[in-house]
Amino acid sequence: MDVPLWLALLVAGWLGIKLIRPPCWLVTVILLGGYLVAGSFLGPAIGALLK
């Protein structure tokens, strides 16, 4: 199943806020950082490590 990256980030952020209750700025920084890393040259390297 192919899930768009923006949808996965949205769900991860929503779950993080509901379950852990961190500050909203921290969730935003983590999600934005993950999105930027996924689109950079590090994305394939991290994907290979996770598989």
Sequence and secondary structure as in RCSB ss.txt:
>XXXX:A:sequence
MDVPLWLALLVAGWLGIKLIRPPCWLVTVILLGGYLVAGSFLGPAIGALLK
>XXXX:A:secstr
    HHHHHHHHHHHHHHHH   HHHHHHHHHHHHHHHHSTHHHHHHHHH 
